Amino acid sequence: MEDFEEQALSSAPCVPKIWKRYIDDTFTVLNRNNIDTFLQHLTSRQLTIRFTTETENNNAIPFLDTLVTRESEGHLTTSDYTKPTHTDQYLLFTHSLNQ
């Protein structure tokens, strides 16, 4: 994936201001007018990798377990994020080495 990124970003018709990846999720800051062009470029570089996009809503977008917010001055802030469907219920895990 690292090789793909290096080649795709170096040949991109519009280079993102920010490109951060964690496994198969990327956080990208890009001019809105360039989203479709950039997505087409990525898709054309490797047909077996499917890229999708999500755009900010009300100047914020969840990424992993954080909510990234674009402030009025243009800088980004982060806060904890949990999905609306999160129930705060967890499975009890107990394990004994003697079993």
Phi and psi restraints in degrees (range 20) as a CNS / XPLOR table:
assign (resid 1 and name C) (resid 2 and name N)
       (resid 2 and name CA) (resid 2 and name C) 1.0 -62.6 20.0 2
assign (resid 2 and name N) (resid 2 and name CA)
       (resid 2 and name C) (resid 3 and name N) 1.0 -42.6 20.0 2
assign (resid 2 and name C) (resid 3 and name N)
       (resid 3 and name CA) (resid 3 and name C) 1.0 -62.7 20.0 2
assign (resid 3 and name N) (resid 3 and name CA)
       (resid 3 and name C) (resid 4 and name N) 1.0 -43.6 20.0 2
assign (resid 3 and name C) (resid 4 and name N)
       (resid 4 and name CA) (resid 4 and name C) 1.0 -58.1 20.0 2
assign (resid 4 and name N) (resid 4 and name CA)
       (resid 4 and name C) (resid 5 and name N) 1.0 -47.7 20.0 2
assign (resid 4 and name C) (resid 5 and name N)
       (resid 5 and name CA) (resid 5 and name C) 1.0 -57.8 20.0 2
assign (resid 5 and name N) (resid 5 and name CA)
       (resid 5 and name C) (resid 6 and name N) 1.0 -49.5 20.0 2
assign (resid 5 and name C) (resid 6 and name N)
       (resid 6 and name CA) (resid 6 and name C) 1.0 -58.6 20.0 2
assign (resid 6 and name N) (resid 6 and name CA)
       (resid 6 and name C) (resid 7 and name N) 1.0 -45.4 20.0 2
assign (resid 6 and name C) (resid 7 and name N)
       (resid 7 and name CA) (resid 7 and name C) 1.0 -68.6 20.0 2
assign (resid 7 and name N) (resid 7 and name CA)
       (resid 7 and name C) (resid 8 and name N) 1.0 -43.6 20.0 2
assign (resid 7 and name C) (resid 8 and name N)
       (resid 8 and name CA) (resid 8 and name C) 1.0 -66.7 20.0 2
assign (resid 8 and name N) (resid 8 and name CA)
       (resid 8 and name C) (resid 9 and name N) 1.0 -42.6 20.0 2
assign (resid 8 and name C) (resid 9 and name N)
       (resid 9 and name CA) (resid 9 and name C) 1.0 -71.1 20.0 2
assign (resid 9 and name N) (resid 9 and name CA)
       (resid 9 and name C) (resid 10 and name N) 1.0 -36.4 20.0 2
assign (resid 9 and name C) (resid 10 and name N)
       (resid 10 and name CA) (resid 10 and name C) 1.0 -71.6 20.0 2
assign (resid 10 and name N) (resid 10 and name CA)
       (resid 10 and name C) (resid 11 and name N) 1.0 -21.9 20.0 2
assign (resid 10 and name C) (resid 11 and name N)
       (resid 11 and name CA) (resid 11 and name C) 1.0 -107.9 20.0 2
assign (resid 11 and name N) (resid 11 and name CA)
       (resid 11 and name C) (resid 12 and name N) 1.0 7.3 20.0 2
assign (resid 11 and name C) (resid 12 and name N)
       (resid 12 and name CA) (resid 12 and name C) 1.0 -68.2 20.0 2
assign (resid 12 and name N) (resid 12 and name CA)
       (resid 12 and name C) (resid 13 and name N) 1.0 140.3 20.0 2
assign (resid 12 and name C) (resid 13 and name N)
       (resid 13 and name CA) (resid 13 and name C) 1.0 -70.0 20.0 2
assign (resid 13 and name N) (resid 13 and name CA)
       (resid 13 and name C) (resid 14 and name N) 1.0 -21.9 20.0 2
assign (resid 13 and name C) (resid 14 and name N)
       (resid 14 and name CA) (resid 14 and name C) 1.0 -142.4 20.0 2
assign (resid 14 and name N) (resid 14 and name CA)
       (resid 14 and name C) (resid 15 and name N) 1.0 118.0 20.0 2
assign (resid 14 and name C) (resid 15 and name N)
       (resid 15 and name CA) (resid 15 and name C) 1.0 -89.3 20.0 2
assign (resid 15 and name N) (resid 15 and name CA)
       (resid 15 and name C) (resid 16 and name N) 1.0 129.8 20.0 2
assign (resid 15 and name C) (resid 16 and name N)
       (resid 16 and name CA) (resid 16 and name C) 1.0 -64.3 20.0 2
assign (resid 16 and name N) (resid 16 and name CA)
       (resid 16 and name C) (resid 17 and name N) 1.0 149.0 20.0 2
assign (resid 16 and name C) (resid 17 and name N)
       (resid 17 and name CA) (resid 17 and name C) 1.0 -68.9 20.0 2
assign (resid 17 and name N) (resid 17 and name CA)
       (resid 17 and name C) (resid 18 and name N) 1.0 -35.9 20.0 2
assign (resid 17 and name C) (resid 18 and name N)
       (resid 18 and name CA) (resid 18 and name C) 1.0 -135.3 20.0 2
assign (resid 18 and name N) (resid 18 and name CA)
       (resid 18 and name C) (resid 19 and name N) 1.0 137.6 20.0 2
assign (resid 18 and name C) (resid 19 and name N)
       (resid 19 and name CA) (resid 19 and name C) 1.0 -141.5 20.0 2
assign (resid 19 and name N) (resid 19 and name CA)
       (resid 19 and name C) (resid 20 and name N) 1.0 108.7 20.0 2
assign (resid 19 and name C) (resid 20 and name N)
       (resid 20 and name CA) (resid 20 and name C) 1.0 -125.3 20.0 2
assign (resid 20 and name N) (resid 20 and name CA)
       (resid 20 and name C) (resid 21 and name N) 1.0 134.6 20.0 2
assign (resid 20 and name C) (resid 21 and name N)
       (resid 21 and name CA) (resid 21 and name C) 1.0 -124.7 20.0 2
assign (resid 21 and name N) (resid 21 and name CA)
       (resid 21 and name C) (resid 22 and name N) 1.0 139.5 20.0 2
assign (resid 21 and name C) (resid 22 and name N)
       (resid 22 and name CA) (resid 22 and name C) 1.0 -129.8 20.0 2
assign (resid 22 and name N) (resid 22 and name CA)
       (resid 22 and name C) (resid 23 and name N) 1.0 109.0 20.0 2
assign (resid 22 and name C) (resid 23 and name N)
       (resid 23 and name CA) (resid 23 and name C) 1.0 56.2 20.0 2
assign (resid 23 and name N) (resid 23 and name CA)
       (resid 23 and name C) (resid 24 and name N) 1.0 -100.4 20.0 2
assign (resid 23 and name C) (resid 24 and name N)
       (resid 24 and name CA) (resid 24 and name C) 1.0 -116.5 20.0 2
assign (resid 24 and name N) (resid 24 and name CA)
       (resid 24 and name C) (resid 25 and name N) 1.0 15.9 20.0 2
assign (resid 24 and name C) (resid 25 and name N)
       (resid 25 and name CA) (resid 25 and name C) 1.0 -113.0 20.0 2
assign (resid 25 and name N) (resid 25 and name CA)
       (resid 25 and name C) (resid 26 and name N) 1.0 134.3 20.0 2
assign (resid 25 and name C) (resid 26 and name N)
       (resid 26 and name CA) (resid 26 and name C) 1.0 -121.4 20.0 2
assign (resid 26 and name N) (resid 26 and name CA)
       (resid 26 and name C) (resid 27 and name N) 1.0 144.3 20.0 2
assign (resid 26 and name C) (resid 27 and name N)
       (resid 27 and name CA) (resid 27 and name C) 1.0 -110.0 20.0 2
assign (resid 27 and name N) (resid 27 and name CA)
       (resid 27 and name C) (resid 28 and name N) 1.0 120.4 20.0 2
assign (resid 27 and name C) (resid 28 and name N)
       (resid 28 and name CA) (resid 28 and name C) 1.0 -130.2 20.0 2
assign (resid 28 and name N) (resid 28 and name CA)
       (resid 28 and name C) (resid 29 and name N) 1.0 133.3 20.0 2
assign (resid 28 and name C) (resid 29 and name N)
       (resid 29 and name CA) (resid 29 and name C) 1.0 -106.3 20.0 2
assign (resid 29 and name N) (resid 29 and name CA)
       (resid 29 and name C) (resid 30 and name N) 1.0 120.4 20.0 2
assign (resid 29 and name C) (resid 30 and name N)
       (resid 30 and name CA) (resid 30 and name C) 1.0 -149.1 20.0 2
assign (resid 30 and name N) (resid 30 and name CA)
       (resid 30 and name C) (resid 31 and name N) 1.0 145.9 20.0 2
assign (resid 30 and name C) (resid 31 and name N)
       (resid 31 and name CA) (resid 31 and name C) 1.0 -58.1 20.0 2
assign (resid 31 and name N) (resid 31 and name CA)
       (resid 31 and name C) (resid 32 and name N) 1.0 133.7 20.0 2
assign (resid 31 and name C) (resid 32 and name N)
       (resid 32 and name CA) (resid 32 and name C) 1.0 -52.7 20.0 2
assign (resid 32 and name N) (resid 32 and name CA)
       (resid 32 and name C) (resid 33 and name N) 1.0 -36.9 20.0 2
assign (resid 32 and name C) (resid 33 and name N)
       (resid 33 and name CA) (resid 33 and name C) 1.0 -67.1 20.0 2
assign (resid 33 and name N) (resid 33 and name CA)
       (resid 33 and name C) (resid 34 and name N) 1.0 -15.6 20.0 2
assign (resid 33 and name C) (resid 34 and name N)
       (resid 34 and name CA) (resid 34 and name C) 1.0 -104.1 20.0 2
assign (resid 34 and name N) (resid 34 and name CA)
       (resid 34 and name C) (resid 35 and name N) 1.0 0.7 20.0 2
assign (resid 34 and name C) (resid 35 and name N)
       (resid 35 and name CA) (resid 35 and name C) 1.0 -59.3 20.0 2
assign (resid 35 and name N) (resid 35 and name CA)
       (resid 35 and name C) (resid 36 and name N) 1.0 -51.9 20.0 2
assign (resid 35 and name C) (resid 36 and name N)
       (resid 36 and name CA) (resid 36 and name C) 1.0 -63.2 20.0 2
assign (resid 36 and name N) (resid 36 and name CA)
       (resid 36 and name C) (resid 37 and name N) 1.0 -42.0 20.0 2
assign (resid 36 and name C) (resid 37 and name N)
       (resid 37 and name CA) (resid 37 and name C) 1.0 -62.1 20.0 2
assign (resid 37 and name N) (resid 37 and name CA)
       (resid 37 and name C) (resid 38 and name N) 1.0 -44.9 20.0 2
assign (resid 37 and name C) (resid 38 and name N)
       (resid 38 and name CA) (resid 38 and name C) 1.0 -66.4 20.0 2
assign (resid 38 and name N) (resid 38 and name CA)
       (resid 38 and name C) (resid 39 and name N) 1.0 -41.4 20.0 2
assign (resid 38 and name C) (resid 39 and name N)
       (resid 39 and name CA) (resid 39 and name C) 1.0 -63.1 20.0 2
assign (resid 39 and name N) (resid 39 and name CA)
       (resid 39 and name C) (resid 40 and name N) 1.0 -42.9 20.0 2
assign (resid 39 and name C) (resid 40 and name N)
       (resid 40 and name CA) (resid 40 and name C) 1.0 -62.6 20.0 2
assign (resid 40 and name N) (resid 40 and name CA)
       (resid 40 and name C) (resid 41 and name N) 1.0 -38.7 20.0 2
assign (resid 40 and name C) (resid 41 and name N)
       (resid 41 and name CA) (resid 41 and name C) 1.0 -62.4 20.0 2
assign (resid 41 and name N) (resid 41 and name CA)
       (resid 41 and name C) (resid 42 and name N) 1.0 -48.4 20.0 2
assign (resid 41 and name C) (resid 42 and name N)
       (resid 42 and name CA) (resid 42 and name C) 1.0 -60.7 20.0 2
assign (resid 42 and name N) (resid 42 and name CA)
       (resid 42 and name C) (resid 43 and name N) 1.0 -45.1 20.0 2
assign (resid 42 and name C) (resid 43 and name N)
       (resid 43 and name CA) (resid 43 and name C) 1.0 -63.1 20.0 2
assign (resid 43 and name N) (resid 43 and name CA)
       (resid 43 and name C) (resid 44 and name N) 1.0 -37.8 20.0 2
assign (resid 43 and name C) (resid 44 and name N)
       (resid 44 and name CA) (resid 44 and name C) 1.0 -70.9 20.0 2
assign (resid 44 and name N) (resid 44 and name CA)
       (resid 44 and name C) (resid 45 and name N) 1.0 -22.0 20.0 2
assign (resid 44 and name C) (resid 45 and name N)
       (resid 45 and name CA) (resid 45 and name C) 1.0 -75.3 20.0 2
assign (resid 45 and name N) (resid 45 and name CA)
       (resid 45 and name C) (resid 46 and name N) 1.0 -31.1 20.0 2
assign (resid 45 and name C) (resid 46 and name N)
       (resid 46 and name CA) (resid 46 and name C) 1.0 -151.5 20.0 2
assign (resid 46 and name N) (resid 46 and name CA)
       (resid 46 and name C) (resid 47 and name N) 1.0 104.1 20.0 2
assign (resid 46 and name C) (resid 47 and name N)
       (resid 47 and name CA) (resid 47 and name C) 1.0 -70.9 20.0 2
assign (resid 47 and name N) (resid 47 and name CA)
       (resid 47 and name C) (resid 48 and name N) 1.0 -18.0 20.0 2
assign (resid 47 and name C) (resid 48 and name N)
       (resid 48 and name CA) (resid 48 and name C) 1.0 -87.2 20.0 2
assign (resid 48 and name N) (resid 48 and name CA)
       (resid 48 and name C) (resid 49 and name N) 1.0 -6.7 20.0 2
assign (resid 48 and name C) (resid 49 and name N)
       (resid 49 and name CA) (resid 49 and name C) 1.0 -105.7 20.0 2
assign (resid 49 and name N) (resid 49 and name CA)
       (resid 49 and name C) (resid 50 and name N) 1.0 125.7 20.0 2
assign (resid 49 and name C) (resid 50 and name N)
       (resid 50 and name CA) (resid 50 and name C) 1.0 -100.9 20.0 2
assign (resid 50 and name N) (resid 50 and name CA)
       (resid 50 and name C) (resid 51 and name N) 1.0 121.5 20.0 2
assign (resid 50 and name C) (resid 51 and name N)
       (resid 51 and name CA) (resid 51 and name C) 1.0 -102.8 20.0 2
assign (resid 51 and name N) (resid 51 and name CA)
       (resid 51 and name C) (resid 52 and name N) 1.0 141.1 20.0 2
assign (resid 51 and name C) (resid 52 and name N)
       (resid 52 and name CA) (resid 52 and name C) 1.0 -130.0 20.0 2
assign (resid 52 and name N) (resid 52 and name CA)
       (resid 52 and name C) (resid 53 and name N) 1.0 164.5 20.0 2
assign (resid 52 and name C) (resid 53 and name N)
       (resid 53 and name CA) (resid 53 and name C) 1.0 -128.5 20.0 2
assign (resid 53 and name N) (resid 53 and name CA)
       (resid 53 and name C) (resid 54 and name N) 1.0 152.1 20.0 2
assign (resid 53 and name C) (resid 54 and name N)
       (resid 54 and name CA) (resid 54 and name C) 1.0 -132.9 20.0 2
assign (resid 54 and name N) (resid 54 and name CA)
       (resid 54 and name C) (resid 55 and name N) 1.0 138.0 20.0 2
assign (resid 54 and name C) (resid 55 and name N)
       (resid 55 and name CA) (resid 55 and name C) 1.0 -112.2 20.0 2
assign (resid 55 and name N) (resid 55 and name CA)
       (resid 55 and name C) (resid 56 and name N) 1.0 160.5 20.0 2
assign (resid 55 and name C) (resid 56 and name N)
       (resid 56 and name CA) (resid 56 and name C) 1.0 -62.8 20.0 2
assign (resid 56 and name N) (resid 56 and name CA)
       (resid 56 and name C) (resid 57 and name N) 1.0 152.4 20.0 2
assign (resid 56 and name C) (resid 57 and name N)
       (resid 57 and name CA) (resid 57 and name C) 1.0 -128.9 20.0 2
assign (resid 57 and name N) (resid 57 and name CA)
       (resid 57 and name C) (resid 58 and name N) 1.0 123.8 20.0 2
assign (resid 57 and name C) (resid 58 and name N)
       (resid 58 and name CA) (resid 58 and name C) 1.0 55.9 20.0 2
assign (resid 58 and name N) (resid 58 and name CA)
       (resid 58 and name C) (resid 59 and name N) 1.0 43.1 20.0 2
assign (resid 58 and name C) (resid 59 and name N)
       (resid 59 and name CA) (resid 59 and name C) 1.0 63.5 20.0 2
assign (resid 59 and name N) (resid 59 and name CA)
       (resid 59 and name C) (resid 60 and name N) 1.0 22.1 20.0 2
assign (resid 59 and name C) (resid 60 and name N)
       (resid 60 and name CA) (resid 60 and name C) 1.0 -142.4 20.0 2
assign (resid 60 and name N) (resid 60 and name CA)
       (resid 60 and name C) (resid 61 and name N) 1.0 151.9 20.0 2
assign (resid 60 and name C) (resid 61 and name N)
       (resid 61 and name CA) (resid 61 and name C) 1.0 -149.5 20.0 2
assign (resid 61 and name N) (resid 61 and name CA)
       (resid 61 and name C) (resid 62 and name N) 1.0 134.0 20.0 2
assign (resid 61 and name C) (resid 62 and name N)
       (resid 62 and name CA) (resid 62 and name C) 1.0 -76.3 20.0 2
assign (resid 62 and name N) (resid 62 and name CA)
       (resid 62 and name C) (resid 63 and name N) 1.0 139.1 20.0 2
assign (resid 62 and name C) (resid 63 and name N)
       (resid 63 and name CA) (resid 63 and name C) 1.0 -140.0 20.0 2
assign (resid 63 and name N) (resid 63 and name CA)
       (resid 63 and name C) (resid 64 and name N) 1.0 115.4 20.0 2
assign (resid 63 and name C) (resid 64 and name N)
       (resid 64 and name CA) (resid 64 and name C) 1.0 56.8 20.0 2
assign (resid 64 and name N) (resid 64 and name CA)
       (resid 64 and name C) (resid 65 and name N) 1.0 -124.5 20.0 2
assign (resid 64 and name C) (resid 65 and name N)
       (resid 65 and name CA) (resid 65 and name C) 1.0 -104.0 20.0 2
assign (resid 65 and name N) (resid 65 and name CA)
       (resid 65 and name C) (resid 66 and name N) 1.0 27.0 20.0 2
assign (resid 65 and name C) (resid 66 and name N)
       (resid 66 and name CA) (resid 66 and name C) 1.0 -125.7 20.0 2
assign (resid 66 and name N) (resid 66 and name CA)
       (resid 66 and name C) (resid 67 and name N) 1.0 154.1 20.0 2
assign (resid 66 and name C) (resid 67 and name N)
       (resid 67 and name CA) (resid 67 and name C) 1.0 -109.4 20.0 2
assign (resid 67 and name N) (resid 67 and name CA)
       (resid 67 and name C) (resid 68 and name N) 1.0 117.9 20.0 2
assign (resid 67 and name C) (resid 68 and name N)
       (resid 68 and name CA) (resid 68 and name C) 1.0 -97.5 20.0 2
assign (resid 68 and name N) (resid 68 and name CA)
       (resid 68 and name C) (resid 69 and name N) 1.0 124.1 20.0 2
assign (resid 68 and name C) (resid 69 and name N)
       (resid 69 and name CA) (resid 69 and name C) 1.0 -118.4 20.0 2
assign (resid 69 and name N) (resid 69 and name CA)
       (resid 69 and name C) (resid 70 and name N) 1.0 134.0 20.0 2
assign (resid 69 and name C) (resid 70 and name N)
       (resid 70 and name CA) (resid 70 and name C) 1.0 -92.0 20.0 2
assign (resid 70 and name N) (resid 70 and name CA)
       (resid 70 and name C) (resid 71 and name N) 1.0 114.7 20.0 2
assign (resid 70 and name C) (resid 71 and name N)
       (resid 71 and name CA) (resid 71 and name C) 1.0 -78.1 20.0 2
assign (resid 71 and name N) (resid 71 and name CA)
       (resid 71 and name C) (resid 72 and name N) 1.0 165.8 20.0 2
assign (resid 71 and name C) (resid 72 and name N)
       (resid 72 and name CA) (resid 72 and name C) 1.0 -61.4 20.0 2
assign (resid 72 and name N) (resid 72 and name CA)
       (resid 72 and name C) (resid 73 and name N) 1.0 -28.9 20.0 2
assign (resid 72 and name C) (resid 73 and name N)
       (resid 73 and name CA) (resid 73 and name C) 1.0 -78.7 20.0 2
assign (resid 73 and name N) (resid 73 and name CA)
       (resid 73 and name C) (resid 74 and name N) 1.0 -7.7 20.0 2
assign (resid 73 and name C) (resid 74 and name N)
       (resid 74 and name CA) (resid 74 and name C) 1.0 101.2 20.0 2
assign (resid 74 and name N) (resid 74 and name CA)
       (resid 74 and name C) (resid 75 and name N) 1.0 -12.0 20.0 2
assign (resid 74 and name C) (resid 75 and name N)
       (resid 75 and name CA) (resid 75 and name C) 1.0 -84.7 20.0 2
assign (resid 75 and name N) (resid 75 and name CA)
       (resid 75 and name C) (resid 76 and name N) 1.0 161.1 20.0 2
assign (resid 75 and name C) (resid 76 and name N)
       (resid 76 and name CA) (resid 76 and name C) 1.0 -102.5 20.0 2
assign (resid 76 and name N) (resid 76 and name CA)
       (resid 76 and name C) (resid 77 and name N) 1.0 140.5 20.0 2
assign (resid 76 and name C) (resid 77 and name N)
       (resid 77 and name CA) (resid 77 and name C) 1.0 -124.7 20.0 2
assign (resid 77 and name N) (resid 77 and name CA)
       (resid 77 and name C) (resid 78 and name N) 1.0 158.3 20.0 2
assign (resid 77 and name C) (resid 78 and name N)
       (resid 78 and name CA) (resid 78 and name C) 1.0 -127.5 20.0 2
assign (resid 78 and name N) (resid 78 and name CA)
       (resid 78 and name C) (resid 79 and name N) 1.0 153.4 20.0 2
assign (resid 78 and name C) (resid 79 and name N)
       (resid 79 and name CA) (resid 79 and name C) 1.0 -148.2 20.0 2
assign (resid 79 and name N) (resid 79 and name CA)
       (resid 79 and name C) (resid 80 and name N) 1.0 165.6 20.0 2
assign (resid 79 and name C) (resid 80 and name N)
       (resid 80 and name CA) (resid 80 and name C) 1.0 -64.0 20.0 2
assign (resid 80 and name N) (resid 80 and name CA)
       (resid 80 and name C) (resid 81 and name N) 1.0 147.4 20.0 2
assign (resid 80 and name C) (resid 81 and name N)
       (resid 81 and name CA) (resid 81 and name C) 1.0 -137.3 20.0 2
assign (resid 81 and name N) (resid 81 and name CA)
       (resid 81 and name C) (resid 82 and name N) 1.0 133.5 20.0 2
assign (resid 81 and name C) (resid 82 and name N)
       (resid 82 and name CA) (resid 82 and name C) 1.0 -126.2 20.0 2
assign (resid 82 and name N) (resid 82 and name CA)
       (resid 82 and name C) (resid 83 and name N) 1.0 143.0 20.0 2
assign (resid 82 and name C) (resid 83 and name N)
       (resid 83 and name CA) (resid 83 and name C) 1.0 -63.8 20.0 2
assign (resid 83 and name N) (resid 83 and name CA)
       (resid 83 and name C) (resid 84 and name N) 1.0 149.3 20.0 2
assign (resid 83 and name C) (resid 84 and name N)
       (resid 84 and name CA) (resid 84 and name C) 1.0 -59.5 20.0 2
assign (resid 84 and name N) (resid 84 and name CA)
       (resid 84 and name C) (resid 85 and name N) 1.0 -23.6 20.0 2
assign (resid 84 and name C) (resid 85 and name N)
       (resid 85 and name CA) (resid 85 and name C) 1.0 -86.8 20.0 2
assign (resid 85 and name N) (resid 85 and name CA)
       (resid 85 and name C) (resid 86 and name N) 1.0 -1.1 20.0 2
assign (resid 85 and name C) (resid 86 and name N)
       (resid 86 and name CA) (resid 86 and name C) 1.0 -64.0 20.0 2
assign (resid 86 and name N) (resid 86 and name CA)
       (resid 86 and name C) (resid 87 and name N) 1.0 133.0 20.0 2
assign (resid 86 and name C) (resid 87 and name N)
       (resid 87 and name CA) (resid 87 and name C) 1.0 -108.8 20.0 2
assign (resid 87 and name N) (resid 87 and name CA)
       (resid 87 and name C) (resid 88 and name N) 1.0 -3.8 20.0 2
assign (resid 87 and name C) (resid 88 and name N)
       (resid 88 and name CA) (resid 88 and name C) 1.0 61.8 20.0 2
assign (resid 88 and name N) (resid 88 and name CA)
       (resid 88 and name C) (resid 89 and name N) 1.0 20.2 20.0 2
assign (resid 88 and name C) (resid 89 and name N)
       (resid 89 and name CA) (resid 89 and name C) 1.0 -104.6 20.0 2
assign (resid 89 and name N) (resid 89 and name CA)
       (resid 89 and name C) (resid 90 and name N) 1.0 134.9 20.0 2
assign (resid 89 and name C) (resid 90 and name N)
       (resid 90 and name CA) (resid 90 and name C) 1.0 -130.4 20.0 2
assign (resid 90 and name N) (resid 90 and name CA)
       (resid 90 and name C) (resid 91 and name N) 1.0 153.8 20.0 2
assign (resid 90 and name C) (resid 91 and name N)
       (resid 91 and name CA) (resid 91 and name C) 1.0 -79.8 20.0 2
assign (resid 91 and name N) (resid 91 and name CA)
       (resid 91 and name C) (resid 92 and name N) 1.0 138.7 20.0 2
assign (resid 91 and name C) (resid 92 and name N)
       (resid 92 and name CA) (resid 92 and name C) 1.0 -80.1 20.0 2
assign (resid 92 and name N) (resid 92 and name CA)
       (resid 92 and name C) (resid 93 and name N) 1.0 123.0 20.0 2
assign (resid 92 and name C) (resid 93 and name N)
       (resid 93 and name CA) (resid 93 and name C) 1.0 -114.7 20.0 2
assign (resid 93 and name N) (resid 93 and name CA)
       (resid 93 and name C) (resid 94 and name N) 1.0 119.1 20.0 2
assign (resid 93 and name C) (resid 94 and name N)
       (resid 94 and name CA) (resid 94 and name C) 1.0 -128.3 20.0 2
assign (resid 94 and name N) (resid 94 and name CA)
       (resid 94 and name C) (resid 95 and name N) 1.0 141.1 20.0 2
assign (resid 94 and name C) (resid 95 and name N)
       (resid 95 and name CA) (resid 95 and name C) 1.0 -145.3 20.0 2
assign (resid 95 and name N) (resid 95 and name CA)
       (resid 95 and name C) (resid 96 and name N) 1.0 130.9 20.0 2
assign (resid 95 and name C) (resid 96 and name N)
       (resid 96 and name CA) (resid 96 and name C) 1.0 -114.3 20.0 2
assign (resid 96 and name N) (resid 96 and name CA)
       (resid 96 and name C) (resid 97 and name N) 1.0 135.3 20.0 2
assign (resid 96 and name C) (resid 97 and name N)
       (resid 97 and name CA) (resid 97 and name C) 1.0 -70.0 20.0 2
assign (resid 97 and name N) (resid 97 and name CA)
       (resid 97 and name C) (resid 98 and name N) 1.0 -19.0 20.0 2
assign (resid 97 and name C) (resid 98 and name N)
       (resid 98 and name CA) (resid 98 and name C) 1.0 -84.1 20.0 2
assign (resid 98 and name N) (resid 98 and name CA)
       (resid 98 and name C) (resid 99 and name N) 1.0 -6.2 20.0 2
